[in-house]
Amino acid sequence: MGPLFLFRMAAMKRSVTVRKALLCRPAKRQALAAGLCAFLVVSLLGLALVVAGCGNDPLAAARKADRANDYKTAVSLYKQKLDQDPANLEALRGVAVDLFLMGDFNGALPYQEKVVAADLKDAQTRVELGFNYLNHQSQPEKAVAVLGEAVALDPSAKYLTFLGQAQDAVGRPADAEASYKRAISTDPTYARAYEVLIALLESQGRKAEADQVRTAAQKAGVNLSS
């Protein structure tokens, strides 16, 4: 067996080895591609599950509807959340506020009442409920009670004036006068408190005292509408 034959045999072996390697490379590439595809599928499925979880949250969709001033849609979504969780405070408050803004005062009422029962520190909803009782439900005594709670939480001039108006509506002018005067003392620039106090005093024939209130408003730099 001469050197030339041995060289040819070695060359043939190398050629077979190269061909085998070349034949294996597509299979390896396919295996790599298949593995990458499987990874991507799993990742996309995970992302889809996350997105689906967010999409199933009515609160997120309700907030978006609120930002677009689409209160009807927001109410529907908040109610979906309440079907899942009847005590959810955000959903209760959302329905109460949106129905109130839509002018559905009878519809808003039970939700407002649930909110104030559940949140003992919510002054704003108490004010809105007070207006509802006073102006739309013919229940002024309840208005006085809930507005009193609002004032206890936030004794602002505005809330004190609201309370005074409710007190006047139920025939408690002395209490109303005290609330108006307290409002002026709290914020001497709050014009509405002066105006309702002047109206109250004049309705009782106390014109001189009403004039004194006008003078006090002028000294405080307050422009009165009457």
DAJORA-V672819 format. One record per backbone hydrogen bond with DSSP energy under -0.5 kcal/mol. CO is the residue of the C=O (numbers start at 1). NH is the residue of the N-H. E is the energy in kcal/mol with one decimal. If there is no record, write none. Layout:
BEGIN
co:CO nh:NH e:E
co:CO nh:NH e:E
END
This chain:
BEGIN
co:2 nh:6 e:-1.9
co:3 nh:7 e:-2.1
co:4 nh:8 e:-2.2
co:5 nh:9 e:-2.4
co:6 nh:10 e:-2.1
co:7 nh:11 e:-2.3
co:8 nh:12 e:-2.5
co:9 nh:13 e:-2.2
co:10 nh:14 e:-2.2
co:11 nh:15 e:-2.3
co:12 nh:16 e:-2.4
co:13 nh:17 e:-2.5
co:14 nh:18 e:-2.6
co:15 nh:19 e:-2.6
co:16 nh:20 e:-2.5
co:17 nh:21 e:-2.2
co:18 nh:22 e:-2.8
co:19 nh:23 e:-2.5
co:20 nh:24 e:-1.8
co:21 nh:25 e:-1.7
co:22 nh:26 e:-0.8
co:23 nh:27 e:-0.7
co:24 nh:28 e:-2.3
co:25 nh:29 e:-2.7
co:26 nh:30 e:-2.8
co:27 nh:31 e:-2.5
co:28 nh:32 e:-2.7
co:29 nh:33 e:-2.7
co:30 nh:34 e:-2.9
co:31 nh:35 e:-2.3
co:32 nh:36 e:-2.5
co:33 nh:37 e:-2.7
co:34 nh:38 e:-2.4
co:35 nh:39 e:-2.1
co:36 nh:40 e:-2.5
co:37 nh:41 e:-2.6
co:38 nh:42 e:-2.3
co:39 nh:43 e:-2.5
co:40 nh:44 e:-2.8
co:41 nh:45 e:-2.5
co:42 nh:46 e:-2.2
co:43 nh:47 e:-2.5
co:44 nh:48 e:-2.7
co:45 nh:49 e:-2.2
co:46 nh:50 e:-2.0
co:47 nh:51 e:-2.8
co:48 nh:52 e:-2.9
co:49 nh:53 e:-2.2
co:50 nh:54 e:-2.0
co:51 nh:55 e:-2.8
co:52 nh:56 e:-1.5
co:54 nh:57 e:-1.6
co:56 nh:58 e:-0.9
co:57 nh:61 e:-1.4
co:58 nh:62 e:-2.6
co:59 nh:63 e:-2.6
co:60 nh:64 e:-1.8
co:61 nh:65 e:-2.2
co:62 nh:66 e:-2.5
co:63 nh:67 e:-2.4
co:64 nh:68 e:-1.2
co:65 nh:70 e:-2.9
co:66 nh:69 e:-2.0
co:69 nh:71 e:-1.3
co:70 nh:74 e:-2.2
co:71 nh:75 e:-2.8
co:72 nh:76 e:-1.8
co:73 nh:77 e:-2.2
co:74 nh:78 e:-2.9
co:75 nh:79 e:-2.4
co:76 nh:80 e:-1.5
co:77 nh:81 e:-1.9
co:78 nh:82 e:-2.0
co:79 nh:83 e:-1.7
co:80 nh:84 e:-1.2
co:81 nh:85 e:-2.9
co:85 nh:88 e:-2.2
co:88 nh:92 e:-2.2
co:89 nh:93 e:-2.8
co:90 nh:94 e:-2.4
co:91 nh:95 e:-2.4
co:92 nh:96 e:-2.3
co:93 nh:97 e:-2.8
co:94 nh:98 e:-2.4
co:95 nh:99 e:-2.5
co:96 nh:100 e:-1.7
co:97 nh:101 e:-2.5
co:98 nh:102 e:-1.9
co:99 nh:104 e:-2.5
co:100 nh:103 e:-1.1
co:103 nh:105 e:-1.4
co:104 nh:108 e:-2.1
co:105 nh:109 e:-1.6
co:106 nh:110 e:-0.6
co:107 nh:111 e:-0.5
co:108 nh:111 e:-0.5
co:108 nh:112 e:-2.6
co:109 nh:113 e:-2.4
co:110 nh:114 e:-1.7
co:111 nh:115 e:-2.3
co:112 nh:116 e:-2.3
co:113 nh:117 e:-1.6
co:114 nh:118 e:-1.8
co:115 nh:119 e:-2.9
co:118 nh:120 e:-0.6
co:119 nh:122 e:-1.2
co:121 nh:123 e:-1.2
co:122 nh:126 e:-0.9
co:123 nh:127 e:-2.0
co:124 nh:128 e:-2.3
co:125 nh:129 e:-2.6
co:126 nh:130 e:-2.4
co:127 nh:131 e:-2.4
co:128 nh:132 e:-2.0
co:129 nh:133 e:-2.9
co:130 nh:134 e:-2.6
co:131 nh:135 e:-3.3
co:131 nh:136 e:-0.5
co:132 nh:136 e:-1.9
co:132 nh:137 e:-1.3
co:133 nh:139 e:-2.7
co:139 nh:143 e:-1.5
co:140 nh:144 e:-2.4
co:141 nh:145 e:-2.0
co:142 nh:146 e:-2.6
co:143 nh:147 e:-2.6
co:144 nh:148 e:-1.9
co:145 nh:149 e:-1.5
co:146 nh:150 e:-1.8
co:147 nh:151 e:-2.4
co:148 nh:152 e:-1.9
co:149 nh:153 e:-1.6
co:150 nh:154 e:-2.8
co:154 nh:156 e:-2.4
co:156 nh:160 e:-2.5
co:157 nh:161 e:-2.1
co:158 nh:162 e:-2.2
co:159 nh:163 e:-2.4
co:160 nh:164 e:-2.4
co:161 nh:165 e:-2.2
co:162 nh:166 e:-1.9
co:163 nh:167 e:-2.7
co:164 nh:168 e:-2.5
co:165 nh:169 e:-1.8
co:166 nh:170 e:-1.3
co:167 nh:172 e:-2.4
co:168 nh:171 e:-1.4
co:172 nh:176 e:-2.2
co:173 nh:177 e:-2.9
co:174 nh:178 e:-2.0
co:175 nh:179 e:-2.2
co:176 nh:180 e:-2.5
co:177 nh:181 e:-2.5
co:178 nh:182 e:-2.1
co:179 nh:183 e:-2.1
co:180 nh:184 e:-2.3
co:181 nh:185 e:-2.2
co:182 nh:186 e:-2.3
co:183 nh:187 e:-2.6
co:187 nh:190 e:-2.0
co:189 nh:191 e:-1.1
co:190 nh:193 e:-0.7
co:190 nh:194 e:-0.9
co:191 nh:195 e:-2.2
co:192 nh:196 e:-2.4
co:193 nh:197 e:-1.7
co:194 nh:198 e:-2.7
co:195 nh:199 e:-2.2
co:196 nh:200 e:-2.1
co:197 nh:201 e:-2.7
co:198 nh:202 e:-2.6
co:199 nh:203 e:-1.9
co:200 nh:204 e:-0.9
co:201 nh:204 e:-0.7
co:201 nh:206 e:-2.8
co:202 nh:205 e:-1.6
co:205 nh:207 e:-1.0
co:206 nh:210 e:-2.0
co:207 nh:211 e:-2.5
co:208 nh:212 e:-1.7
co:209 nh:213 e:-1.8
co:210 nh:214 e:-2.0
co:211 nh:215 e:-2.3
co:212 nh:216 e:-2.2
co:213 nh:217 e:-2.2
co:214 nh:218 e:-2.3
co:215 nh:219 e:-2.3
co:216 nh:220 e:-1.5
co:217 nh:222 e:-2.9
co:218 nh:221 e:-1.4
co:222 nh:224 e:-0.6
END
